[in-house]
Each structure stands twice: as C-alpha cells, then as structure tokens.
C-alpha cells in the first residue's frame, strides 16, 4: 500500500519544493600535540577563531577572542561558541556557517570541539555538515582549512603518530618495515593510502597524492614508497595484498595478512597512466577517507556535536543558578534557554536523520547492484568453465597445495575464487592456527569446491556423513548449528568437515564449519580449522 501511495504521489512530489536536509560530510578526531596542554588548547582555539573570522559575516565579538560564549547572527554566516569550564573539565565548542560560493541555498556548517579532562591531553573533534535542498548532491570532500592550520600549530596526533598534510615518504627498509607494522596494528583507526613511486630517480606518483594528502588530513594517511622498497610489503603480506609497479592501495583499518585482498582497494599502475583514471582514483580516495571517518568514529565519544555541547552548557548554567538560589527571573530565563537549546537539538537531529536515511537508501541500492553484477559474473565464469570442459580444452593447472598457513589463504583465493569463500572471521582464524596438517585442510577445501559443489549443483545424493578421505567426514552440525552474518544477511552454519574420534587437541582436531549459499552456488566457510566451542561441546 505504501508503494502505491508513493507511486501515485511522485509526480506531485517532484513539483513541490524540497525541504533542506543536513548531510554529514566528514569527521576528524585527534589529540593536540605539545606537553603544555593549556597552551595547546589555547593555540587550537585561536587557530579556529582566525579561520572562522575570515568567513563570518561580521567581526567576531570580544567574547569570542576571550574564548567565552558568543552568538553572532549575520544572515547565513552565523557563528556561535560555548564553553564548559569546571574543576574536572574544560570544553570549548564553535559552530561556523558559510554559504557555498557557487551553489545557491547550500550552507556549510563546521563544528569544532577542543578540550577534555583537566590535566589530560586535549582532544579535537570536527564535523563538516552541509544543509541543502539538492535532489542529487555530490561533492569531493576536503577537510576545512582550520585542520591544516592546527596541523602546523599546535600539531595534531592520532594513535601516537603525527598527522601530516603532505605524503610521508618511505626512504629505507626500516621505514618500510615500520609501515608494515602500522598497517597490521589492530589499534589503527585511519586508512593508509600507499602510493608507489615509479622507478627512476626524481620520479613522481601517477596520482596527485599531494592534493589527496591535504584533502584527507586527519581522516587518512598518505604514504609514498619507492618501487625498490615494495618487496618488503610483498614479503610480509604476499603479492595479493601488496602494492607495486606505480600502483596505489588503500589499506583500511583492521587489515591483516589474511584479509580478503578485495577489501583493500588496489589501483594498478598500468591503468593510472591514463590521466582520467588517475583523477578518478584521487577522487575515490577522498570519498573513501570521508566515508570511513564517519563510519568508524562514534558520535558522542570520539566526536562531539555542537548542539549537544551547547545543551550541556546551558544545563550546567541552569543548575548553577538553582544551586545559588538566583532570582526567579534569572531561573526562568535559564530554563527557557535550556528548552530552546533542546528544541534546536531535536530539530537538527531530525534533519540529520533524514540525510542519513537518504545515504542509507543509496548505499543499499549500490549493494544490490553490486550483488546482481557478482551473480552475473559468476554465471559467466561457470559458462566458460563448462565450455572448456565440453570442448576438451586443457584447463589451466591448479596451484600446488599449500604446506604452510602463510600460503593457505592466497591459495584458496586463487584456486577457487568463485566456489569457496571465507567470512572475515574465518580469515582471522587462519592467521596462526594451531592445527598442523595444512595440506589436509587444503584437500578438504578442494573437496568442498569439487565433489561437494557438483553434488549441490547437479544433485547426486545425500552429503551427510560422506567420507572426504580416510578419517575425515562431512557431517551436519545438528544441535551445534549456529547463525552467522554474510554480506548483510543471516545464515545458519549447519555443516562441517571433521576428523573422526573424540580428540579435542587443536593440533590434530580438524573442523571446517560452513554453509551453502544457494543463490550464488557458493560454499561459505565461517570457522576453521579448530573445533568450535558450543553449548553442546
């Protein structure tokens, strides 16, 4: 019924003026550098005010430069700040509005919060939000200039590493090893864009990494590495997770040598020699950094919004006036100010929610399109495989079975990319498992990709208690069936390959828990190679 109404009203909706919605573009979360925390906070506030003063519709009042509360209403170039100062906390927040210079009706809002606990290293958070009525809104994200100013003074750090606005250059093998350590660090929160310098003295990258580094400062790190040092990454991560030959790779937070390589976008140098492709790569990196900055930071924790700080400030003031028994007129004014702040906060949140809903709908549409494309490609791959088999063509030789865990994931990704896949949790388990017989595990997976796959697709009898090889059987999980998420859907992991016997020794007890994805005709492994602890075991 809702769809019918929406379809019927869509012609009328297109003629109606669209209400403005707030779209969050990016977030920055960092700490201020320097050992004098008071001086660092003061320098950051001054940098923000200097930047805001160049965009304000009038001169900022004296209260602004005293780092106190102020409101400047200047017809679309409004600015406001609040400060919460107690024995335990010193927090200063500013919001500056700036109409877009090229698009009428588009207004940018920058929210900056500086401070934290007294005696602790001060924190910086920034949000960039746009208010617009545009039906099709798109922009190439760029951090506001105040971030670039604060990188200069007092300096910004994230995870004990300086934030830069230029690419960092790898010069030595030790630098490359340090880069690898940073990429594998589970505490890393920022994407790292690794740009390979083409061979030759004085060579320059195939993308404008200087502009990218400036645009994503505080949201991602950009690193240049000479071609001759990329072997360090290949040695540590394998060729499928490395980057070389003038290419560019985006290493996302949570990276490990067992990750799905397709989760860390790779741009090949041969393609980047086309200027159009190079420009597209730079734009994608900027968007990726901005999207990640929002998805990986928690609002209210790593990043604070101005309206919440303002409401908290007014709540403190109302309580203070109540505690000192201020006159009724002052109490009434404080209460009304708090009510106004709460109403404004609700209005702003509702507008932001509308923006998030539209972004979510767009992301869902992209995901559905990608899933359809994936199914079409799988169908084409299998058609080609069938044609080769029927035509008597010699199929390419399969890579040899891996003998070490370090080679296992790459072997699987290369040998059966369209038949057997690993969930992210299964990939993590394969980093350094205790189970010793790697070749046996590989043979079991090969059985899943061949005999098991053919039985599922073409029929041919039950798979229950089928012998994979001597001492190894395929069995239903029965009461040990458990749920798992895969590509946004919930599945039951209801089968496993296992060793016979009752041994629980992780060095000798094999378990490969999986489920069958009927739509794509793929086996999805969720847990391996150890026994999974359940309520029944």
N, C-alpha and C positions, 0 to 999 in steps of 0.2 A: 504494500500500500504506500509506504514512504517513497519508494522508487517511482510509483505512478504520479504522486503529487509533485515530486521533484522534476519529472519529465514535463508535466503539464505547465509548471510554473517557470521553467527555464527560459522561455522567450521573454517573459516579463522581467525576470531577474536580470537579464542582460541589459535591459533599458534603465534599470534603477541604479542610482549612484552607489558605489561600493563604500562600505564603512572602512575607516582606517584600521589596520591591524599592526601590531608590533611584532617584528621578526628579529630574533636574536641572531646576530651575525657571527660573533666570536666572543671568546673569553680568554683572559690571561690571568694566571695565578702564579705568584712568585714571592720571593723574600727580598728585602732590601739588603744590599751589601753594606759593609762597614762595621766597625766594632763599637762606634758611638751610636747607639740605637736612636737616641733623641735627635742627634744631628742628621742621621739618615732619614728619619721620618720628616723632619723639617725640610730637608732638601727635596724630598719627593713631593711634599705638598706645594712647595714653591714652583717646582717644575710643572706640576699640573695646573696651577693657577696662571702661570705665564702662558701656557698653551691655551687655556680656556679664555684668557683675556683677549687673545687675538681673534676669537670667534664670537665673543659676547657682543650684544647689540649696543652696549654702553660700558663705561668704565666700571670695573668691579669696585664695590664699596670698601671702605676701610676695614670692615669686619672680615671681609674675605682674606685680606693680607695679614690680619691678626689670627687667621685660622679659626675663626668663630663661625657661628651660624649666620647665614645670609640668604636672601632671596632677591634675585634681580629679574624682573619681568620686562622683557624687551622685544615683544612681538615676534615670537618664533625663534628668538635667540635667548631663551630663558636659561638662567643659571641659578643653582642653589647648592648650599652646603650645610651640613650639620656636623656637630662634634659631640662625642660622648666621652667625658673625662671623669674617671673615678679613681679611687686608690688602686684598683686592680686592672683598669682598662683605659686605654686612650685610643679612640677610634674616630677618624675623620673621613667623611664621605662627601663627594661632589658629583652633581649631575649637570652636564652642559648640553644644550640643544643647539643644533646647527642645521639650517635648511640646506638641502642639496643645491649645489651651484648650477646644475644642469637640468634637473628633473623637478618640475613644479609639484608641490604637495608632498614631496619626500623629505622627511625630517630625521636627522641622525641624532641619537642620544648616546652620550658616553658617560658611563658610571664608573667612578674610581673610588676605591676604599683603601685607606692607608692606616696601618696601626695594628693593635693587638694587645696582648697582655703586657702590663708594665714590667720592664726589666727583661722582656723577651725580644728576640729578633723580630722586627716589624714585618708585617705581611702586606703585600699589594694584591688587590684584585681589580680587574677591569672587565666591563661588559660593553659591547658595542651593539646598539639596537637601532633598527630603522622603523619608522612609522610610515606606512604607505597604503594607498588605495589601489595600487597597480595590480592588475589581474595576473600578469606574468612578470614577476620580479626576478631579476638576476643581477649579480654583481661579483666582481673579483675581489675577494676580501683582502684587506690591508689593515694592520694594526694602526691605531691612532698615533699621531706624532709624539704624544706625550710619553708613550712607551720608549720610543727611540731616545727621547731626552733623558729619561730615567736610567736607561742603559749606560749613558755617558756619566751621569751623576744623579744619585749616589751609587748606581750599579745595581743590577738585578741578578739573582741566582735562583736556580731550581735544582733540587737534588744535589747540592754541594758543587754544582758546576755553573760557571758564569754563563749568563745569557748574552749572546752576541747578536749584532745586527748585520754582520758580514759572515761569509762562509769561513769555517775553521779549516785550515789546510793540514793534511797529514804529511809529515816530512820523512819520518823514519819508520822502521819496522816496529819499534816500541810504540810509536804513536798508533800504528795500525792495530797492534795487539790491544792497546788501551781502548780503541774504538770498538773492537770486538767485545771486550769486557762490558763496555757501556751498552752495546746493543743487546747483550744477554741479561743485563741487570733486571731482575724482576721488579725492582722498585722504580724503574724508568717510567716516566709518565708522558714524555714528549716524543712524537715521531722524530726519526732521524732520516733526513734525505741525503743519501750518499751519491755524490756526483763524481764520476771518473774523468780525470783529465786525459785527453788523448795523448798518445806517445809523441815525444818530441819536445825539445827544450822550448820554454816560453809558450806552450800550447794553452788554449783557453777551452772551457767547457762548451759543449754543444747547446746548452741552455743558458739563459741569463740568470745564473744562480745568485748573483749579487742582488738583483731586484727581488728574487724569491726570498732570500735571507732577510732582507729588510721588511718585506711584507708579512713574514711569518714569525718575526722576532717575538719570543715569549710563548709562541704556540708550537714551534718545532725548531729543530736544529738542522743546519745545512753544513755538510762536511765535504770538502774536496779531497780526493785521494788520487795520487798518480797511478797510472796503469801498472807500473812495476811493483806497487805495494798491494795490489788487489789479490795476489796469491795468498796473502795472509787470511783474507776473508774466505777464500775458496778452501783453504786447508782447514779452517775452523768450522765452516758451515756447509761445505760441499758446493758443487757447481750450481745446483738448483736454487740455492739461497744466497749466492754471492752476487757480485756485480762487477763487470769488467768491460773492456772494449768501448770506452767512452760512453757507457750507459749510465742510467740513473735508477736508483732503487729507493723506495720508501719503506723503511723498517719501522713497523708500528709497535707501540708498547706491548709487552708480553712476548716479544719474539724469542724463539729458541731454535736450536739446530734441528729440531724435529717438527717444526711448524710446517703447515701446508704452505709451500712457496707462493701459491697464488694469493695468499692473504697479505703479501708484501709486494706491492705493485712494482713491476720491473719495466723500464723503458730501454729498449735496445739502441745501442749507439748507431747502428746502421739506419734505423728509422729516424733518429733525431737529427741526422744530417739534412733532412728536409726542414726548412725554417718553420713551416706551418705546424709540423708535428712537434718541433721544439717549443713553439709558443703554447701549443695545447698542453704539453707536458708541464710547463711552468704554471699555467692556469690551474691544472688539476691539482698540483702540489699545494697551491694556495688554498683551494677549496677544501682539500683533504685536511690540511692543518686546522682550518677554521671549524670544520665539522667535528673533528676529533677533540678540539678544545672544549666544545660544548658537551659532547657525549662522555668525556672522561673526567669532567670536574663536577662536583656536587654543589648545586646552588644552596647557600646557607651554611656551607662548610669551607670548601676551598675558595669559593667566590660568593661575595655578598651583594645583594641588590640594594640600590639606594633607598627605595621605598621602605624596606624592612628596617634599615638603619634609622631612617627618619622617624618611623613609628616608635621604635625602641627609645630613641632620644626623647620624644615627647612623652612617652610613658614614664621615663625617669623623671622628667620635669614635673609631671603631674603628681607623682608620688612624693617628690621633694617638697612641693608646695603643701601637700596634705600633711606631711610629717611635721612641718613647721607652722601648721595652723594658719596658713595665709588667709587674707580676707576672702569672703565668698566670691567677689567679683573676679579675683585672680584665679580662684579654683575653677570657676565657671569657664573662664577663658582658656585655661589649660585643658579642661575636659573637652571643650569644643574643638580645640586644636588637635587633640588626640583623635577625636571622632572623624574630623576632616581627613587626617592622615590615614586612618584605617579605611575610609571610603575610597580615597585615592589609590591606596594599595590594592584594594579589591578590583577597582576599575582597570588598573594597569595589568594585574594578573589575568583578568578575563581576556583582555586584548592580546596578551602574550599567548594564552592558551589557544586562541583562535589561530594565531600564527603557527604554533606547534602542530595543531591538527592538520593544517594545510601541508606542512612539511612532511608529516607522517603519511598522509594520503599519497603525496608524490613519491615518497620512498617506497611505499607498498606497491605502487604502480610500476616503479623501476624493478623491484624484486620480482614481480610477476612476469614482466617482460624478459628478465634475465633467466628465470626458470623455464619459460617457454623456449627461449633460444637454446638453453642447455639440453632440453629434451630433443629439440630438432637436430642438434649436433650429434648427440648420442645415436639417434636413429641413422644419421648419415654414416657415422663411423661403423656401425654394425652392418649397414648395407654394403659398405666397401669390404669389410671383412668377409661377409658371405660371398660376395662376388669373387674375391681372391680364392676362397676355398673351392667354389664351384668351377672356377676356370683353371684350376690346377696350378695356379701361380705359387711360387715359393714365397711363403711369408717371412718377414724379417726374423732373424734369430733372436730369441729372448735373451736378456742379460743373464749371466750366471747367478745362481742363488747366492744370497749374501751369507757370509760366515761370521760377520761381526754386526753388533747392533748399530754401530755408526753408519753402516751401509744399508740398513734394512728399509727405512722409510723411503729413501731415494729409489731403491729397487722396486718397491711397491708402486710408487707414483709413476715410474717409467714403464713398468711392465703391464699393469692392469689399471690404467687411469680411468677407464670407463666402466669397470666392473666391480672393483673392491675399493672402498673409501674408508678413511679413518675419521672419526669425530675428533674435535680438538682435544678432548680428554684422553683419548687413546693415543694420540700423537705425543702428549706429555708423558705418558707412561713408558713410551719407548725410548726415552732419553738415556736411561741407565738401568734397565730391569735386571733382576737377579737371575732370571731363567737363563740357562747356559746354552741350550741347543738351538742356536739361531737358525740353522739350516732346516731343522724340523719344523719350526714355526713357519718358515718361508714355504715349505712344501705343503703345509696345512692351508695357508692362504692361497697357494696355487690351486689346491683342490676346490676352494670356495669359488675361484674365478673360472674354473673349467667344469668339472663334473657337476658341482653344485649349481652353477649358473645354468648349465644346459638342462638340468632336471627342472629347475624353476621355470625356465622359459618355454621349454618344449614338452614338459611332462615326462613321466617315466617312473612313477612310483614314490613311495614314502622316503623321506630323508631321516626319519627317526632311527637312531642307533646304527647308522650307516658307518662302516669301517672306512676311515680315511687312509690309514695304513696300520701296520701292526702296533697295537697298543693305543691307538688314537681313534676316537669315535666322534661322530656328530650326533648331538642329542638335544632334545628340548630342555629348556631351563625349568619347566614345570613351575613349582612353587617359588623358584628363585627368579622368575621373570620380574623385570623392573622397568620403570619408564625412563626415557631419555629424550632430550630435545635435539632435533636435527633440522637445520635451515628453517627455524621458526615453527616447526611442527613437533607434536609429541608422538613418540612411537614406543612400542613395547619391545624391549630386548628379550627375545624369547627363545633363542637358540645359542648353543655354544659347542665349540670343539674342545674335547678334553681328553686327558690321559686316563686310562683305566686305573682302578685302585683307589686307595684312600689317602695317599700321601698328600700332605699339605706343604711339603718342603718347596719354597718358592724357586729353588734352583732346578727342580725336577717336575713340579706340578704345572702342567700347561692348561690354560683356559683361554679361549678366544670367544668372547661374547659378542653376538651380532644380531642384526635384524635384516629382513628383506624389504627393500623399498620397491613396491610393485610398479609404481608409475614410471620410474626410470630404469627398472630392472637392474638394480644395483644392490650389492651386499654392503652394509654399513657396519663396521666394527667399532664398538664403543668401549671395550675393555679388553686388554691383553698385556702380557702373556700370563699373568698370575691369576690365582683363584680370587674371586670377588667375595668379600665378606658380606653375608646377608643375615637376615633373621633366622634362617634355617641352617646356617653353617657357622 
